[in-house]
Amino acid sequence: MDWDVVIVGAGLAGLSCGLELALKNKKVLLLEVDPVVGGRCSNWNENGMEVESGFHRFIGYYTALPALLKKAGVEVDEMVTWEEKIDVLIKGKNKKLVVGISPLMGPVKMLRGIFGNQDILTTKDKLSLVPFFIRGFKDYLLAPVKLDSYSVKEYANLHKVTDNALHYLLIPLSSGIFFLPPDRYSAYAFFGLFAPAVPKFYKMRNGAYLGGMTDVMCQPIADKIIELGGSIELGVNVTDVLTDEHGTVIGVKTESGEEYRGKHVVIAASLVGAKQILEKFKNEPSFQNLFKLPTMPAATLQIELTEPVLEKDITTFGPKTSLASFAEQSRTTFRRSNGRLSIILTPAEDFLMKSPDETLKIVVEDAKALGIHLEGKIKDYRQINHPADFYSLAPGVDPLRPTQATAITGLTLAGDYTRQPYFSTMEGAVVSGQRAAQLVEKALGEV
Ligand SMILES: Cc1cc2nc3c(=O)[nH]c(=O)nc-3n(C[C@H](O)[C@H](O)[C@H](O)COP(=O)(O)OP(=O)(O)OC[C@H]3O[C@@H](n4cnc5c(N)ncnc54)[C@H](O)[C@@H]3O)c2cc1C
């Protein structure tokens, strides 16, 4: 055995698993197919333009991710700049809804959000959300299966949420965050994503990255793993796991036929990658749910501009348009740009087959309807798609998520799709990696 642990995938799940194990003096090897570490939290140069996997926000109530970063020597307050509000631009009206999200850090903005914005959301609209949220959080705790049988839209209709409140608040909070329209988004996933914020409401705020996510977050974790004696190989496409005559996993095989052996293997690839690598277990009863777990796509458009097109680099939503959520980034993530817009598109499926030119045309028109004029300011653009990396947040899917532990000796899973309380988020990926590391440590102790 060459390594204590071979980890496939250097996204946040693989990196967190690798760092935890390297800190416990385990000999760790990470294999990553991409030329950079970070997976869905990465930045790179795409044919001459600096891009990212898609714009991300670091949520103030996360705890596992900041703790991991601390171990890698990264201070969160130096990595992000904090926002206490979000903007919702109203199509065709040249107006915006300003919603304070931070009761402690930005109480005035929060109160203004609740009591102001009357021209867009009336008191009746706002009050219609009260039973929706109270019953939603209650059902999340007490009746999760029932809640998971509803879409966000069905649950909103059930609780008589007004059309305005649905369009200008619930759509940004569903399609804007996870790209799925509210009629296809599980109410359980919706409330589950916000549930951890309830007891930690005082920590709520959004962090905008001060640099590309590989550069400021993932590479420092990778560097720490290497400093502790681990190794990371990039550009390695793992295609299969190796087993011995007892069916125990003893390593992995790559596309080029190389074999890497370890006492334990962690598959921390995204869902679609994990299904391909684990193909030989497809008929194992304990893997049935993993293979049935459906995926969903994400699509983004990133535009390099001659000047900033939004006043501030804050999270912005564009309900009733293709711009699910977006941010100007020239003062934060891409500071060498004169102007930079990073947009998450909805519905993602509609954009996967479109050429970047076609997507740009749609986005320019929709941006105009939101009061953002891009004409004459566009220098360059790239479309970055994630065709199947996420597990689907549709109703009824959650029970299919596998745990990190598997029935196969020598094999553990990590990744945001595996069972942990934070759904498809950076925090969820880190928690899954930490749980996998605990299982591996225990298994190695038993060898
Ligand atoms: C557009 C977008 C916006 C997002 N916004 C937010 C946000 O604001 N806040 C938030 O918390 N989360 C956000 N997320 C979610 C977050 O990025 C993910 O939950 C998290 O990065 C998942 O980490 P992971 O390690 O589980 O998976 P990944 O990051 O996908 O890592 C898996 C790694 O495995 C590698 N791999 C796959 N197959 C193989 C193979 N065969 N061989 C070797 N390597 C392989 C991949 O290249 C990848 O690096 C967003 C995601 C996207 C795409």
The ligand as a Gaussian input file, in Angstrom:
#p B3LYP/6-31G(d) Opt

LIG

0 1
 C      -22.756000      28.237000      -9.910000
 C      -22.660000      27.772000      -8.496000
 C      -22.962000      28.643000      -7.457000
 C      -22.890000      28.198000      -6.123000
 N      -23.117000      29.084000      -5.109000
 C      -22.919000      28.696000      -3.815000
 C      -22.993000      29.640000      -2.756000
 O      -23.233000      30.829000      -2.986000
 N      -22.786000      29.207000      -1.489000
 C      -22.502000      27.898000      -1.205000
 O      -22.296000      27.567000      -0.037000
 N      -22.422000      26.972000      -2.195000
 C      -22.617000      27.347000      -3.484000
 N      -22.500000      26.437000      -4.512000
 C      -22.332000      25.022000      -4.162000
 C      -20.888000      24.668000      -3.834000
 O      -20.023000      25.129000      -4.835000
 C      -20.777000      23.149000      -3.771000
 O      -21.739000      22.642000      -2.854000
 C      -19.413000      22.657000      -3.324000
 O      -18.388000      23.322000      -3.996000
 C      -19.337000      21.161000      -3.622000
 O      -18.054000      20.664000      -3.265000
 P      -17.731000      19.123000      -3.501000
 O      -16.335000      18.926000      -3.089000
 O      -18.808000      18.309000      -2.901000
 O      -17.887000      18.918000      -5.074000
 P      -16.966000      19.528000      -6.275000
 O      -16.581000      20.920000      -5.978000
 O      -17.758000      19.279000      -7.517000
 O      -15.692000      18.633000      -6.222000
 C      -15.581000      17.391000      -6.837000
 C      -14.223000      17.320000      -7.507000
 O      -14.056000      16.026000      -8.048000
 C      -13.409000      16.160000      -9.289000
 N      -13.675000      14.958000     -10.087000
 C      -14.868000      14.571000     -10.608000
 N      -14.712000      13.417000     -11.286000
 C      -13.414000      13.065000     -11.156000
 C      -12.648000      11.982000     -11.654000
 N      -13.204000      11.030000     -12.409000
 N      -11.317000      11.918000     -11.347000
 C      -10.736000      12.884000     -10.587000
 N      -11.420000      13.962000     -10.117000
 C      -12.748000      14.037000     -10.388000
 C      -14.033000      17.417000      -9.878000
 O      -13.231000      17.951000     -10.927000
 C      -14.093000      18.311000      -8.662000
 O      -12.931000      19.075000      -8.494000
 C      -22.555000      26.854000      -5.851000
 C      -22.232000      25.976000      -6.908000
 C      -22.290000      26.441000      -8.216000
 C      -21.932000      25.502000      -9.347000

